[in-house]
Amino acid sequence: MWKPDRQSKKPMYEQIADHLEQRISYGEFPPGSLLPSERKLAEQLGVNRSTVILAFDELRSLGIIESRTGSGTRVSTTKWGVTPKHTPNWSRYAEGGSFLPNLPFMRRIREALTQTTSLIDLASGELSGDLAPTHEITMLMSEHQYTSYLGYDNPQGYLPLREDLVSYLEKYRGIHTTESSILITSGSQQSLFLITQCLLSPGDAVAIEDPSYCYSLPMFQSAGLRLFRLPVDEHGINPEEVRSLYKKHHIKMVFLNPNFQNPTGTVLDKERREQLLNVVSELGLPIVEDDPFSLTAYEGTPPLPLKSMDTIGSIIYIGSFSKIAASGLRVGWMVAPHSIVTRLADARQQMDFGLSVIPQQVAAQFLKSSYFAPHLDSLRMQLRFKRDQLIESLRKELPNLVQFTIPNGGLHLWCRLIPEVHDGKLLEEAIRRGVVFVPGRVYGSDSGFVRFTFARAPTDEIATGVSRFAESLLGLTKE
């Protein structure tokens, strides 16, 4: 984000006025559009509110903006003395369309992280730079020349990557498949988007875990789906709840994250897995299994996915590199019956004509390289260390005020707060103090729950982040 140059001889208010005038002239703020408030703009630019007031006064004197009490500050509809004709109502367009915007909490978190670089990030569900195999991937890119054809690739994805995924899935996940049943995507969210848009219809009922990452994705509501809850306890979902929802609502699909579930960290136990597969095979009901975290298991053998037990083709399996390597590669995959892969590959080709082949080539080389297994070992060790640091800090800062079950894998810690506090006020107070987290309501839970992600923040910032959160919580409970 642009900010005024404090070393410049030009006063900061003039720099701000010039910058806003330029953005208005470029059409970023069309005539009649609302500008950010003085207070909000001052926060974004890191200046005093009085500086923004002077900038606004300068623009008002030029007739570029106008202010009305109770209506805020808007771009003048008669700027420079010219009355625009038939200016599109961009606000109406921005509020329209069938694809819903992110949830308000998620937009606020993203806004805070974008505008304040000093925030300690206990919200973003991705790996920090020191956990990603940056050196290894750099080495691979220097060792291999990616000079093959750079045109549009196979709609299903780069064939050598799909072939390498066949070996990877068998070795690490116990899944037997062929390259023709694999679709390469840009990640789990694109896989879910394709499924909700292409395999389901508006009004269809689907079952998702409660709480669930799926609640944070408006794509389900955008697709017009009816969502029904499968409560998650310490052993995962109850398979009989699936049968009950099928009878009551004729659900058409079940969305699950059985291993180190997001946000709770729960692993669906073995007995329930067998019961679940029996129920869905009896009902002819498909499962979409999202499996981003299994290989982060901190000790012992990572739990195998449901798909490894699937003998009749009931499960669409989704995976990606985001949580085990680097989210920036934007490489994920889906294992499904060939007819489904063909249908979704056709839809994806209509969207973007396929993914860039270069990240797919890098991913293929990394999967079969000597770097992959050592990277997983290092990742697990560092994630466990970060998890333990988060837990130690919570016990120190909030003894008897927060409850949680310690996860054995994944990137998150799901916590119940003992003091009653308003989710929105807690988030705003935490942001003000320099830390950000995700309120539990984002995932469909009641108030009083939070999700901390320990993979994104640098190790030496976790304790400070928890301390700032504790100050925010205790400050609100004393009001």
Helices and strands as residue ranges (DSSP letters): H 12-25, H 38-45, H 49-61, E 65-68, E 72-75, G 79-81, H 90-95, H 104-115, E 120-121, H 134-143, H 159-173, G 179-181, E 182-185, H 188-198, E 205-210, G 213-216, H 219-222, E 226-231, H 239-249, E 253-256, H 270-283, E 287-290, G 294-296, G 306-309, E 315-320, G 327-329, E 332-335, H 338-352, H 357-367, H 372-397, E 402-404, E 412-417, H 423-433, E 435-436, E 438-439, G 440-443, E 449-453, G 459-461, H 462-477
